[in-house]
């Protein structure tokens, strides 16, 4: 997809490769870099496996074609790995950040996030990105020190690259954040000497790879399911919805949509035949290449050919590319997620999760052993609520429904 792929052997110092808890050397075997070991730890984690049962746009099992959170994460990692390598960043490091970026998503996707944020109001709220950080540094068990889990004990650079919002929550602030106050100590270690509230280059690549992967693939899923006809778009509605995803002005959004529709690979009528499937795949490939090439070209033009790593450069995404990405998100949102049937379903899902949190707070003995242990060790009601929310967030869509049927 991209040119100038290379293997990185320098640019990351000892602080970047440091782990918070010292580990004994591995037994003799295949020599691996610190970042290759990080990737293996995330790839083998139970949190990553559970993403196979979590909603991307539609729930798992509704149809065989649509993405789940797991397949989205794998596709994000493929895009990010090649983009990072093309810039001279460590490919395994970017790959791992992409694999890890959605680990904290609860059942039912962003809709579940909304419900758990309400349920967790007394303990600082819930945020999927902060939950991902908590999983990597505490809830996933690989290393235990002084009786407390250090999570997967990943390197500083990998944890930093997986942090999309490098700050904790500010009271009254509605924006997203990357770590709970309860995890502030390890967060401070990760961000040691990093510029305040600034993503490292690898996190910026992960962030754009996520946007590209889900905007393009969610649209592909929507077209395949028959929800969207790309030759019969309501331009005004799409542009208006697109404005919620970007700061680009309306004129640029309108111009960008017209330009996309003029491309010979823009999908026509989709009827599920082999030729239609080929055409849909071609559009998907063209869109990913277009959005990635725009950012790669702009970054190299500003910073040179690299290698570009950590805080030595910023990842440049042109405004037009951001506008096009926003429009792709908007089409899926308007024709799928904003529809009345979806809104009714989402309301039921939120109610289910709130009821499940309430039931587990009254019956903590129903928690699984690891979360029951965290609940018992909590020193106050806020800590006990956090342990319950951790449990519910870990569930898949199917297991959340099963637990609710049993406990509520």
MIKEDREN-398243 format. One record per atom (N, C-alpha, C): x, y, z. Coordinates in steps of 0.05 Angstrom, whole numbers, plus 32768, in hexadecimal, padded with zeros to 4 digits. Layout:
MIKEDREN-398243
XYZ;...
This chain:
MIKEDREN-398243
80107FE88000;800080008000;801180198000;802680198010;803780318013;8054802A800C;8063803E8005;807F803A7FFE;8091803F8016;80AB80398012;80C0803F8026;80BC802F8040;80B28016803E;80B180058056;80CD7FFE805F;80D27FFF8079;80ED7FFA8083;80EC7FEF80A0;81007FE180A7;81017FD680C2;81107FEA80D4;81047FF280EA;8110800680FC;81217FF88111;813A80018114;814B7FF68128;8155800C813B;814E80258136;8158803B8147;8141804F814A;81478064815A;81338079815E;812380778177;812580608185;8117805B819E;812C805681B4;812C806881C8;8141806681DD;8139805281F2;8149804F8207;8144803C821C;812A8043822B;8125805D822E;810C8065823C;80F3805C822C;80F5805D8212;80DF80548201;80DA80368204;80EF80278207;80ED800A8209;80E980008226;80EA80128239;80E7800A8255;80CC7FFF825C;80CC7FEC826E;80B37FE18279;80B17FEA8296;80997FEF829F;80957FFA82BA;809F7FE682CF;809B7FCD82CA;80A47FB882DD;80BA7FA882CF;80D17FA682DC;80E87F9782D0;80E07F7A82CE;80E87F6D82B8;80E27F5182B3;80FC7F4282AE;80FE7F2982B7;81167F1982B2;81197F158294;81317F11828A;81357F0C826D;81277EF28265;811F7EF1824C;81127ED98241;81277EC3823E;811D7EAB823E;812E7E948238;81387E96821C;814E7E888216;81597E8981FB;81447E8181E7;81447E8E81D1;81317E8881BC;81337E9D81A6;811D7EA18197;811D7EB58182;81207ED1818E;81337EE08184;81377EFB818F;81217F0E8185;81147F1C8197;80FF7F2E8190;81047F4A819C;80FB7F5F818E;80FE7F798199;80E97F7D81AF;80ED7F9281BF;80D97F9981D4;80BE7F9E81C8;80BD7FAA81B1;80A37FB081A5;80967F988198;80A67F85818F;809A7F6C8185;808E7F5D819C;809B7F5D81B3;80907F5081CB;80767F5D81D4;80757F7881D2;805C7F8681D9;80457F7D81C6;804B7F7C81AD;80367F748199;802C7F5881A0;803E7F4681A6;80357F2B81AD;80237F2B81C6;80297F3B81D9;80197F3C81F2;7FFD7F4581EC;7FFA7F5A81DC;7FE07F6481D5;7FD17F5081C4;7FDF7F4481B1;7FD27F31819E;7FC77F1981AD;7FD57F1181C2;7FCC7EF981D1;7FBA7F0081E9;7FB27F1981EC;7FA27F218203;7F857F198200;7F787F148217;7F5C7F0D8216;7F4B7F25820E;7F547F3D8215;7F467F55820D;7F437F5881EF;7F597F5181E1;7F577F5281C3;7F447F3D81B9;7F457F2581C4;7F337F1081BA;7F167F1881BE;7F107F2581D5;7EF47F2D81DA;7EE97F4081C6;7EFB7F4F81B8;7EF17F6281A4;7EE27F55818E;7EE67F3B818A;7ED77F2C8175;7EB97F2B817B;7EB27F2F8195;7E967F2F819D;7E8B7F4A81A3;7E987F5F819A;7E8F7F7A81A0;7E877F8A8187;7E737F9A818A;7E677FA98174;7E7C7FBC8167;7E7C7FBC814D;7E897FD2813E;7E747FE68135;7E637FDE8122;7E4B7FED811B;7E327FDD8121;7E327FC48117;7E1C7FB2811E;7E277F9C8131;7E167F908140;7E1F7F7C8154;7E297F638147;7E3D7F558154;7E477F3C8149;7E307F288146;7E317F198130;7E1D7F04812C;7E057F0D811C;7E017F288119;7DEB7F318109;7DEE7F2980EC;7E067F2A80E2;7E0C7F2280C7;7E2A7F1980C7;7E317F0A80B3;7E4D7EFF80B2;7E617F1380A7;7E577F288098;7E697F3A808A;7E747F51809B;7E647F5F80AB;7E6E7F7780B9;7E857F7280CC;7E957F8780D0;7EAB7F8680E2;7EA27F8480FF;7EB37F78810F;7EB17F7A812C;7EC77F8D8136;7EC87F92814F;7EDF7FA2815A;7EF97F948155;7EFA7F7A8155;7F137F6C8150;7F1C7F6F8133;7F0B7F6A8120;7F137F6D8104;7F1A7F8980FE;7F0C7F9C8109;7F137FB98106;7F2F7FBE8110;7F357FB38128;7F507FB88134;7F667FAB8123;7F617F948118;7F757F878106;7F797F9880ED;7F647FA280E2;7F667FB380C9;7F747FCD80D0;7F6E7FD980E6;7F7B7FF180EF;7F997FEC80F2;7FA07FD580FD;7FBC7FCE8102;7FCB7FCB80E7;7FBE7FBF80D3;7FCB7FBC80B9;7FD17FD780AC;7FBD7FEA80AE;7FC2800480A3;7FD7801380B3;7FD6801280CD;7FE9802080DE;8005801680DB;80087FFB80D9;80227FEF80D7;80317FF980BE;80237FFA80A8;802F8002808F;80358021808F;802280308099;8027804D809B;803F805380AD;8040804680C5;8056804B80D7;8070804380CB;8072802C80BE;808A802380B2;80938036809C;80818040808C;808780528077;8094806C8081;808E8073809A;8099808B80A6;80B3808680B5;80BA806C80B8;80D2806480C7;80CD805E80E4;80B3805E80ED;80AD80568108;80AE8038810A;80B0802E8123;80B080118126;809580058120;80947FF3810C;807B7FE88102;806C7FD88118;807B7FC98128;806F7FB9813D;80627FCB8153;806F7FE18158;80657FF4816C;804A80008163;80498009814A;803080158140;801A7FFF813D;80227FE88134;80107FD18132;80037FCC814D;80137FCB8162;80097FC5817D;7FF57FDB8187;7FFC7FF48182;7FEB800A818A;7FD08007817C;7FD080008163;7FB77FFD8154;7FA77FE5815F;7FB47FCF8164;7FA67FB88170;7F997FBE818B;7FA77FD0819A;7F9E7FD581B5;7F8A7FEC81B7;7F867FFB81A2;7F78801581A5;7F5B801281AD;7F4E7FFB81A8;7F327FF881AE;7F2D7FE381C4;7F427FDA81D2;7F3E7FC581E5;7F2A7FCC81FB;7F287FE58202;7F177FED8217;7EFA7FF18210;7EF37FED81F6;7ED77FF181EF;7EC57FDC81FC;7EAF7FE58207;7E9C7FD38216;7E897FC58202;7E777FB5820C;7E627FAA81FA;7E537FC181EC;7E4A7FBC81D4;7E397FCE81C5;7E477FE881BC;7E617FE881BB;7E707FFE81AF;7E6E801881BE;7E6D802E81AF;7E6C804981BB;7E52804C81CB;7E3D803E81C3;7E24803F81D2;7E28803481EE;7E37801E81F1;7E3D8014820B;7E4F8026821B;7E608035820D;7E718048821B;7E60805D8229;7E4C8067821B;7E3A807B8227;7E2C80718240;7E238058823F;7E15804C8256;7E298049826E;7E41803F8269;7E53803A827F;7E5F8055828A;7E6080698279;7E6880838284;7E54808D8298;7E3A80898293;7E26809082A6;7E28807F82BF;7E2C806582BC;7E2E805282D2;7E46805882E4;7E5B806282D8;7E74806782E6;7E78808482EF;7E63809382EF;7E6580AF82F7;7E7180B38312;7E6C80A18325;7E7680A48340;7E93809D8343;7E9F8091832E;7EBB80898330;7ECC8095831A;7EC280AB830E;7ED280BA82FA;7ECA80B582DE;7EB480A782D9;7EAA80A382BE;7EB7808C82AF;7EAE80888297;7EB980728286;7EC0807E826B;7ED780758261;7EE0807E8246;7EEF8066823A;7EE8805F8221;7EF480478215;7F1280488213;7F1D8060820D;7F3A8062820A;7F48805F8225;7F3C806B823A;7F4780688255;7F45804B825E;7F2F803D8256;7F2C8021825D;7F418010824E;7F4880178236;7F5D80098228;7F77800B8237;7F7E80238240;7F9680288250;7F9680178269;7F7F80168276;7F7B8007828F;7F7F7FE9828A;7F757FDF8274;7F797FC3826D;7F967FBD8269;7FA47FCE825A;7FC07FC98254;7FD27FCA826C;7FCB7FDB827F;7FDC7FE08296;7FD37FD382B0;7FBB7FC782B0;7FB27FBC82C9;7FA17FA282C6;7F8C7FA482B5;7F787F8E82B5;7F817F7582A6;7F907F788291;7F9B7F618283;7FB37F578294;7FB47F3E829A;7FC87F3582AD;7FDF7F26829F;7FF77F3282A1;800F7F268297;80257F2782AC;80267F3D82BB;803A7F4182D0;802D7F4B82E9;80347F3F8300;80297F49831A;80417F51832B;803F7F688338;80547F728349;80467F7C8363;80517F73837A;80467F7A8394;80287F748396;80207F5E838A;80057F55838B;7FF27F648379;7FFC7F758368;7FEA7F858357;7FF37F81833A;7FDF7F7E8328;7FE57F7A830C;7FF17F938300;80067F8E82F0;80117FA482DF;80087FA182C2;7FF27F9382BE;7FE77F9082A4;7FFA7F808292;7FFC7F888279;800E7F7B8266;802B7F848268;802F7F998279;804A7FA4827D;80587FAB8263;804A7FBA8252;80547FC28238;80697FD8823C;80787FDD8227;808C7FF28228;807F800E8229;808E80218232;8084803D8233;807B80468217;808B80418203;8085804B81E8;806B803F81DD;8067802581E3;804E801881D9;8036802381E7;803780268202;802080318210;801B804E8207;802F805D8202;802C807881F9;801F807981DD;8028806681CC;801D806581B1;8000805C81B0;7FF7804D81C5;7FDC804481C6;7FCA805881D4;7FD5806F81DD;7FC5808381EB;7FBC809981D8;7FA3809781D0;7F9980AA81BC;7F9480C681C8;7F8D80C681E2;7F8780E081F0;7F9A80E18208;7FB180ED8205;7FC680EC821B;7FC181008231;7FAB80FC823F;7FA5810D8256;7F8F80FE8267;7F8D81058280;7F7880FB8291;7F60810E828F;7F498105829B;7F3181158299;7F32812E82A9;7F298144829D;7F27815E82AC;7F0A816182B4;7F05816682CE;7EE9816982D7;7EDA817D82C6;7EC2817582BD;7EB1818782AD;7EB881878290;7ECE817A8288;7ED68179826C;7EC98162825F;7EBC81668247;7EAD8151823A;7EBE81428225;7ED7814A8220;7EE7813D820C;7EF181228216;7EFA81118204;7F0480F7820B;7F1E80F9821B;7F2580E48229;7F3E80E48238;7F4A80C88237;7F6480C6823F;7F7280AD823B;7F79809D8253;7F7380A6826B;7F7980978283;7F6880A0829A;7F5F808E82AB;7F50809582C4;7F63809F82D9;7F5980AF82EB;7F6980B88302;7F7480A18311;7F66808B8312;7F6E80738321;7F8880678315;7F8D806D82FC;7FA5806382EE;7FB9807982E9;7FB7808F82F8;7FC880A682F2;7FE680A082F6;7FED808E8309;80098089830E;8017807D82F6;800B806882EB;8018805C82D3;8016806E82BB;8000807D82B9;7FFE809082A3;801480A582A4;801A80AF82BC;803080C282BF;804B80B582B7;804F809C82BD;8067808E82B5;8069808C8297;80538086828A;80538084826C;8059809F8260;804E80B4826B;805180CF825F;806980DE8269;807B80D18277;809280DE8282;80A280EB826C;80A78105826E;80B78115825B;80A8811A8240;808F8111823D;808181168225;807481318225;8072813F820E;80658159820D;804881568216;803F81698227;802481688232;800E8167821D;7FFC81538220;7FE48150820F;7FEB814C81F1;8003814381EB;800A813F81CF;800E812181CA;8002811781B5;800680FB81AD;802280F881A1;802E80E181A6;804680DA8197;803F80D4817A;805280D48169;804D80CF814C;803F80B58148;804780A08156;803B80858152;801D8085815A;80168094816F;7FFA80978177;7FEA80A68162;7FF780BA8156;7FE980C88141;7FE480B78128;7FF780A68122;7FF48093810C;7FDD807F8113;7FDD8075812B;7FC880638134;7FAC80718132;7FAB808A813B;7F928099813B;7F87809B811E;7F9880A3810B;7F8F80A680F0;7F88808B80E3;7F98807680EA;7F92805B80DF;7F77805280E9;7F7080588102;7F568051810D;7F40805F80FD;7F43807980F9;7F30808980EA;7F2C807E80CE;7F42807880C0;7F41806F80A5;7F33805380A4;7F3C804180B6;7F31802680B5;7F13802680BB;7F0A803480CF;7EEE803180D6;7EDC804280C3;7EE6805980B9;7ED5806880A7;7ED1805A808D;7EE5804D8083;7EE3803F8069;7ED58024806C;7EDD80148081;7ED17FF98083;7EB57FFA808D;7EAE800D809F;7E92800E80A8;7E8080168090;7E8A8027807E;7E7B802E8066;7E7880158054;7E8D80068051;7E8C7FED8041;7E777FDA804C;7E767FD78067;7E627FC68074;7E467FD0806F;7E437FEB8070;7E287FF7806C;7E1E7FF3804F;7E307FF6803C;7E297FF28020;7E217FD4801C;7E327FC28026;7E2D7FA68023;7E127F9E802F;7E0B7FAA8045;7DF27FA38053;7DDA7FAF8046;7DDE7FC18032;7DC87FCD8024;7DBD7FE68031;7DCB7FF18045;7DC280098053;7DC880228043;7DDC80218032;7DE680398025;7DE880358007;7DDD80477FF7;7DE180487FDA;7DF180617FD5;7E0A805E7FCD;7E1D80757FCB;7E1780867FB3;7E04807F7FA2;7DFC80907F8C;7DE2809F7F92;7DD8809B7FAA;7DBF80A87FB2;7DC180B57FCD;7DD780C27FD2;7DDC80CE7FEC;7DCD80E87FF0;7DC480EC8008;7DB881068010;7DD081188017;7DD981298004;7DF181388008;7DEF814A8020;7DD981588023;7DD6816B803A;7DD8815C8054;7DCB81458056;7DCC81368070;7DE8812C8075;7DF681218061;7E1081168064;7E24812C806C;7E238143805F;7E3581598065;7E3081638081;7E1781668088;7E10816F80A3;7E1B815C80B8;7E17814280B3;7E21812E80C6;7E40812D80C6;7E4C813180AF;7E69813280AD;7E75814880BD;7E67815E80C0;7E72817580CF;7E76816E80EC;7E68815A80F6;7E6C81528112;7E8681438117;7E93813B8101;7EAC812B8103;7EC5813C80FD;7EC2815480F4;7ED9816480EC;7ED4818180EF;7EEA819180F0;7EE781AE80F2;7EE881BA80D6;7EE981AA80C1;7EEA81B480A5;7ECF81C380A0;7ED181D88090;7EB981E8808A;7EA781D88077;7E8E81E18076;7E7A81D38066;7E8181D28048;7E8C81E8803F;7E9481E98023;7EA781D4801B;7EBB81CF802C;7ECF81BA8027;7EC2819F8028;7EB0819A803A;7EA28181803C;7E91817B8023;7E838190801A;7E72818D8001;7E8481877FE9;7E9A81967FE7;7EAC81927FD0;7EB981767FD1;7EC1816E7FE9;7ECD81547FEC;7EBA813D7FE5;7EA1813F7FEC;7E8D812B7FE5;7E8981297FC7;7E8781407FBA;7E8481407F9D;7E9C81337F90;7EB481397F9A;7ECC812E7F8E;7ECD810F7F91;7EC581057FA9;7EC480E87FAC;7EB180DB7F99;7E9A80E77F95;7E8680DC7F83;7E8E80DC7F66;7EA280ED7F5F;7EAB80EE7F43;7EC080D87F3D;7ECB80CC7F52;7EE080B77F4E;7ED3809F7F40;7EE280937F2D;7ED6807C7F1E;7ED380637F30;7EE180627F47;7EDE804B7F58;7EC9804F7F6E;7EBC80677F6F;7EA6806B7F82;7E8F80577F7C;7E8680497F90;7E7480337F8D;7E5A803B7F80;7E51802B7F6C;7E37802F7F61;7E22801E7F6F;7E0E80147F61;7DFA80037F6D;7E087FE97F77;7E017FE07F8F;7E0C7FC87F9A;7DF77FB37F9B;7DFB7F9C7F8E;7DE77F877F8E;7DF17F6C7F99;7E0A7F6C7FA3;7E157F547FAF;7E217F407F9C;7E217F467F82;7E2D7F347F6F;7E4C7F367F71;7E597F237F64;7E777F237F65;7E827F3D7F5B;7E787F477F45;7E827F607F3A;7E7D7F787F4D;7E677F787F5B;7E617F8D7F6E;7E747F8B7F86;7E7A7F727F8F;7E8C7F6F7FA5;7EA87F797F9E;7EB07F737F85;7ECB7F7D7F7C;7ECB7F9B7F7C;7EB67FA77F72;7EB47FC57F71;7EB57FD17F8D;7EA77FC47FA0;7EA77FCE7FBB;7EC27FCC7FC8;7ED07FB57FC3;7EEB7FB27FCD;7EFE7FC67FC1;7EFA7FCC7FA7;7F0C7FDF7F9A;7F087FFB7FA8;7EEF80027FAC;7EEB801C7FB9;7EF8801D7FD5;7EF580087FE4;7F0180067FFE;7F1F800A7FFD;7F2C7FFC7FEB;7F497FFE7FE8;7F52801A7FDF;7F4380257FCC;7F4A80407FC2;7F4780557FD8;7F3280537FE8;7F2E80677FFE;7F4480658013;7F4C804C801B;7F618049802F;7F7B80548024;7F82804D800B;7F9B80577FFF;7F9B80757FFD;7F8480807FF6;7F82809D7FF2;7F8680AC800C;7F7980A38021;7F7B80B1803B;7F9680AE8048;7FA280968045;7FBD80918050;7FD280A08040;7FD1809F8026;7FE580AC8016;7FE580CA801A;7FCD80D6801E;7FCC80F38023;7FDB80FA803D;7FD780EB8052;7FE480F0806C;800280EA806A;800980D4805E;802580CD805B;803480E2804B;802980EA8035;803680FE8024;803A81198033;802581218041;8027813B8050;803C81398066;803D81228073;805181208089;806D8120807F;80738111806A;808E8110805F;8095812B8053;808281398047;80878153803C;809081678052;808481658069;808B8178807F;80A4816F808E;80A681558094;80BB814C80A6;80D2813D8098;80D08138807F;80E581298072;80E0810B8073;80F180FB8067;80EC80DE8064;80F080CE807E;80FB80DA8093;80FD80CC80AC;811880BE80AF;811980AB80C3;810380A080D2;80F780B480E6;80DC80B480E7;80CD80C580F9;80C180B58110;80C880BB8128;80BF80AC813F;80B980BE8157;80A880B48169;80A180C08182;809A80DE8180;80AA80F0818B;80A3810C818B;80B5811C8178;80C1810F8165;80D2811C8151;80C48128813A;80AA81238138;809A812D8121;807C812A8129;806B81368119;804E8132811C;804481268102;802E81188104;8022810B80ED;800E811F80E1;8012812580C8;8003813A80BB;7FEC812F80AA;7FD3813680B0;7FBC812D80A0;7FB081468093;7FB081478079;7FA5815F806B;7F8781628072;7F7E817B8071;7F6281818078;7F4F81738065;7F568171804C;7F4381648039;7F4181468040;7F5681398048;7F55811D804F;7F4381198068;7F45812C807B;7F34812A8093;7F17812E808B;7F1281408078;7EF78145806F;7EEB812C8061;7EFB811F8050;7EF281078043;7EEC80F18057;7EFE80EE806A;7EF980D9807F;7EE080DF808F;7EDB80F88095;7EC3810080A4;7EAA80FA8094;7EAB80FE807A;7E9480F88069;7E8E80DA8068;7EA380C98067;7E9E80AD8067;7E9180A48081;7E9B80AF8098;7E8E80A980B2;7E7180B280B2;7E6C80C980A6;7E5280D580A7;7E3D80C58097;7E4680BA8081;7E3380A98071;7E2980928081;7E3C8084808E;7E34806C809E;7E23807580B6;7E2B808B80C3;7E1C809480DA;7DFF809B80D3;7DFC80AA80BD;7DE180B480B5;7DCF809D80AD;7DDA808B809D;7DC980768092;7DC7805C80A3;7DD8805A80B7;7DD7804280C8;7DD2804980E5;7DE5805780F2;7DE4805B810F;7DCF806F8118;7DC880828106;7DB48096810F;7D97808E8109;7D93807780FD;7D78806E80F6;7D688066810F;7D4E8069810E;7D3D80668125;7D40804A8131;7D4180358120;7D44801A812B;7D5E8016813A;7D7380238131;7D8D8021813F;7D8B80308159;7D7F8047815A;7D7D80578172;7D6D80488188;7D57803B817F;7D47802B8192;7D578014819E;7D668006818C;7D777FF08196;7D8C7FFA81A9;7D98801181A3;7DAD801B81B4;7DA3802381D0;7D8B802D81D1;7D7F803481EB;7D7B801B81FC;7D73800581F0;7D707FEC81FE;7D8B7FE18208;7DA07FE581F7;7DBB7FDB81FF;7DC57FEB8217;7DC180058217;7DCA8016822D;7DBC800E8247;7DA280098245;7D938001825D;7D9C7FE68267;7DA37FD48255;7DAD7FBA825E;7DC77FBD826E;7DDA7FCD8264;7DF37FD08272;7DF07FDE828D;7DDF7FF2828E;7DDA7FFF82A8;7DCD7FEC82BC;7DBB7FDB82B3;7DAF7FC882C5;7DC37FB382CE;7DD67FAC82BC;7DEA7F9882C4;7DFD7FA382D8;7E057FBC82D5;7E177FC982E9;7E097FCA8304;7DF07FD18304;7DE17FD3831D;7DDF7FB7832A;7DDA7FA3831A;7DD77F878325;7DF27F7E8331;7E087F848324;7E227F7B832E;7E2B7F8B8347;7E227FA48348;7E297FB38361;7E1A7FA78379;7E027F9C8374;7DF37F8F838A;7DFC7F73838F;7E087F66837B;7E107F4A837D;7E2D7F478373;7E417F528381;7E5C7F518377;7E677F348377;7E5B7F228385;7E647F068384;7E607EFA8368;7E507F078357;7E4C7EFE833B;7E637F068328;7E747F188331;7E8B7F208321;7E9D7F08831C;7EAC7F098306;7EBF7EF38301;7ED67EF68316;7EE67EE1831A;7EFA7EE28330;7F0D7EFA832F;7F177F018318;7F2A7F178317;7F1D7F32831E;7F057F378314;7EF87F50831B;7EEC7F4F8337;7EE57F388341;7EDD7F35835D;7EF47F3C8370;7F0C7F348368;7F237F3A8378;7F287F598379;7F257F668362;7F287F838361;7F137F918372;7EFA7F868370;7EE47F928380;7EEA7F8F839E;7EF47F7883A6;7EFA7F7383C3;7F117F8583CD;7F247F8B83BB;7F3B7F9B83C3;7F357FB983C2;7F1F7FC183B6;7F197FDD83B4;7F147FE983D0;7F1E800183D4;7F1C800D83EF;7F03801E83F3;7EF3802383DE;7EDC803483E1;7EC7802D83CC;7EB0803A83CD;7E9B803583BA;7EA3803B839D;7EB380508399;7EBC8057837E;7ECD80408372;7EDF80368382;7EEF80208379;7EDF80078373;7ECA80028383;7EBA7FEA837E;7EA97FEE8365;7E9F80078361;7E91800C8348;7EA38009832F;7EBC80128332;7ECE800F831B;7ED37FF18315;7ED57FE08329;7ED97FC48325;7EC17FB88316;7EA97FC0831D;7E917FB68310;7E907FC082F3;7E977FD982EF;7E977FE482D3;7EAC7FD682C2;7EC37FD182CE;7ED87FC182C0;7ECD7FA782B7;7EBE7F9982C8;7EB37F7F82C1;7E9F7F8282A9;7E8D7F9482AB;7E797F978295;7E867FA0827B;7E9A7FB1827D;7EA87FBA8265;7EB67FA38257;7EBF7F8F8266;7ECE7F79825B;7EBC7F66824B;7EA27F678250;7E907F538244;7E8C7F598226;7E867F448217;7E7E7F4781FB;7E607F4D81F9;7E577F5381E2;7E3A7F5981DF;7E297F4181E8;7E327F2981DF;7E227F1181E6;7E247F0B8204;7E3B7F0D8210;7E3D7F06822C;7E307F1B823D;7E2F7F358234;7E217F498243;7E037F428245;7DF87F39822E;7DDC7F32822E;7DD77F198240;7DEA7F06823F;7DE77EEE8250;7DE87EF5826D;7DFB7F068275;7DFE7F0E8291;7DE57F1D829A;7DDB7F2F8289;7DC37F3E8290;7DAB7F2B8293;7DA97F178282;7D927F058285;7D947EF5829F;7DAC7EEF82A8;7DB07EDF82C0;7DAD7EF082D9;7DB77F0982D8;7DB97F1982F1;7DA37F2E82F5;7D987F3782DF;7D847F4D82E1;7D687F4282E3;
